[in-house]
Amino acid sequence: MSNQFDFITTADKPALLAFSTPEWMDSARTALQELGYKVHTAATHSDFLIRFSQVRYQVVIVEERFAANTIEENLTLQALQHMPMSQRRHATIILLGESFQTFTPLQAYQQSVHAVINSSELFLLKQLVEKAIADNTVFLTNYRETAARVYTSSRAAK
């Protein structure tokens, strides 16, 4: 884990990357920075879990073979898949790899993520991330509005 302290303000849009392939990580970092995100990177599975539990990341991109030889060995992905939705709903989670067809809903559903992107389309990553975020925002708008109303009314009742 990095020893560098990076302060997150309310105006920041935090994003977290978990990659083993340096070129892919550089492409993802550049795309997210161009979209105005403050990008953090995880070096290991435990680093990812610590960072994810401490910051409400708006975007998370995980390489299918992050610190693993196969997707089945990816402990970070397994942790996300078994995490309650209430702990990960705040983030748009994108899985990037060679074994996916970009924006195939069934593949995303099977991996418990919001979107999958094929690594051959890294040159379009900025636009693909924008679309994934927009799709997730539309999908969860009603849930977020209802949750906010329930929270507000429960606080008013006390």
GUMARMI-802703 format. One record per residue: residue in one letter; x, y, z of N, C-alpha, C in turn. Coordinates in steps of 0.02 Angstrom, whole numbers, plus 50000, padded with zeros to 5 digits. Example, Ala and Ser with C-alpha at 12.3 -4.5 7.8 and 13.67 -1.06 7.14 Angstrom:
2
A506604971650390506154977550390506604983550390S506424988850354506844994750357506455000250394
//
This chain:
158
M500424994150000500005000050000500445006150000S500235011249964500605017449959500595021050026N501165023950044501205027750106500985034950096Q500865036950034500665043750019499945044950040F499845050450076499175052350098498865056750045D498275055050023497925058949971497255061049998F497195067450014496585070150043496035070549991I495445068050007494865068249963494385073549991T494195078349949493715083449969493025081649942T492525085249965491845083949941491765085649867A492205089749841492165091649770492515086549725D492915082149754493285077249715492835071549691K493025068749634492695062749608493215057149611P493205053149664493715048049672493585041849629A494125038949603494095032849564494655028249587L494535021749583495025016849605495165011849549L495805010649537496025005949485496375000049518A496244994049491496574987949514496814984249451F497444985349432497714982549371498384979249383S498524974049345499174970849344499564972749281T499204974649229499514976349165499644983849163P500284986049167500434993149172500154997449115E500164994849054499914998748997499155000049004W498794994949027498074995649037497935000649093M498335000249146498245004849202498375012049179D498885013149140499035019849115498455022449073S498175018249030497615020248988497005022049031A496865017949081496295019149125496405025449166R496995026349192497145032349232497055038649190T497325038549130497265044349085496535045849069A496155040649052495445041649035495065044649094L495175042049154494815044549213495035051649231Q495675053149225495915059849239495625064949190E495565062949126495245067249076494515068549092L494195063849128493495064649148493435068349215G493995070349244493995074249305494015070249369Y494205063949366494235059749426494915060249459K494915059649525495535059049564495655051549570V496185049249540496305042049532496785039249584H496575033949616496995030049662497095023249630T497665020149645497795013449619497935008749678A497705002649670497834997449719498374992749692A498844991149735499394986849714499264979449728T498844978149779498694971249799497954970749816H497734964649828497034963549848496894966949914S497334966249963497204969350028497224976950022D497664979649981497684986849969497014989149940F496754985449893496104987149863495564987349916L495514982149957494984981650007495034987250059I495644988950079495734994350127495505000950096R495745002350035495555008650001494795008949990F494505003449966493795003349950493365004450013S493605001950069493225002750131493295009750161Q493805013450141493925020050170493655025850130V493545024950065493335030350021492735028049981R492245032449972491665030849930491835032449858Y492175027749826492385028749756491775028949711Q491785033549663491245034049615491335029149558V491965027749540492115023049486492665018349510V492575011949495493075006849510493175002749446I493795002149424493944997949366494434992649388V494244986349377494654980649397494834976649335E495474974849330495694970349277495484963349295E495244959549246494994952849261495524948349293R496154949549279496694945449308497134949649355F496824954049393497194958149440497524953749492A498184953949495498584949949543498384942549542A498224940049483498004933049476498184930649406N498184924049398498304921149332497664920149293T497104919449328496464918449296495944922749332I495384923749299494844927649331494584924149394E494594917549394494364913749452494804914849513E495434916649502495914917849557495914925049581N495524929349548495524936549565495144937649631L495514938249685495224938949751494844945649759T495074950749724494734957249727494034956649697L493994953549640493344952649607492894948249651Q493174943049679492774938649724492514942649784A492924946949812492714951049869492144955649849L492204958749791491664963149767491024959249755Q491084953349726490504949349711490134947049774H490484946049828490174943649890489994949349938M490174955349920490024961149961489284962949955P488964964650010488264966850005488194972949959M487654973249922487544978749876487584985449911S487354985849973487364992150009488074994850018Q488574990450017489264992550025489594994549959R489294992749903489624994249839489184998049790R488564999549809488105002849764488315009849745H488715013049786488935019949773489415020449714A489715014849694490215014949641489955011649577T490175014349521490075010949457490675006349449I490554999749450491104994949447491144992049377I491744992749349491874990549280492424985249282L492314979849245492804974349240493084974549169L493754974749165494084975249100494504969049088G494454966249028494864960449013494774957948942E495154952948925495154950148857494564945448845S494254942848897493744937648889493034940448884F492964947048881492294950048880492144953248813Q491494953648799491254957548743490974963948774T491224969648754491054976048785490304977048791F490094979048851489404980748869488914975048856T489134968948869488684963248866488364962548935P487714964148941487384964149007487434957449044L487364951949008487394945449042488084944049072Q488614945949036489284944949064489384949449125A489144955549122489194960049180488804957149239Y488214954849226487794951849279488134945749310Q488424941449267488764935449291489344937149337Q489664942849325490244944849365490064949649422S489414951349428489164955949479489474962849474V489554965349413489814972049401489314975849358H489424982249350488964986349310489104985849235A489734984849217489914984449146490544980349137V490604977149079491214973849060491464977248996I492124977648991492434980848932493004976348909N493024975148844493564971248814494184975648809S494754972848827495374976648828495584979148758S495324976048705495494978448638495194985248623E494734987548667494414994048657494664999348705L495284998548728495575003448773495615010448742F495675010748676495715017248643495065021148650L494515017748667493865020948678493685021348752L494155019948796493995019048867493645025148897K493855031048880493545037048908492795037148893Q492615036048830491915036048810491535030248841L491855024448846491525018548874491395019448948V491865022448984491765023849055491205028849064E491185033949023490635038949026489965035549017K489925030948968489295027448956489115022949014A489585019349042489455014949099489195018949158I489495024649171489285028949227488585031549215A488455033849154487785036549138487255031049143D487395025149118486925019549123486785017749196N487315017449236487235015849307486835021149343T486965027449328486605032949359485855032549344V485685031449280484985030749261484675024749296F485025019249297484765013149326484615013949401L485055017449437484985017949509484655024449534T484435028849489484145035249510483555034249557N483085030149539482495029049582482685026249650Y483145021449651483375018649714483675024049758R484125028049730484465033149770483975038449796E483495040449754483005045349776482565042449832T482355036349825481945033049877482335032249942A482955030049937483375029249996483475035950032A483565041249994483645047950024483005050050060R482435048850029481785050650060481675046650124V481825040150122481725035950181482185038350237Y482795039850221483275042250271483035048850301T482825053450258482585059950281481965059350326S481495055250304480885054450344481015050850410S481485046150410481645042550472482005047250521R482405051750496482755056650539482255061750566A481755063650525481255068450547480805065450601A480695058950597480245055650645480565055150714K481215055650717481575055050783481535061450818
//
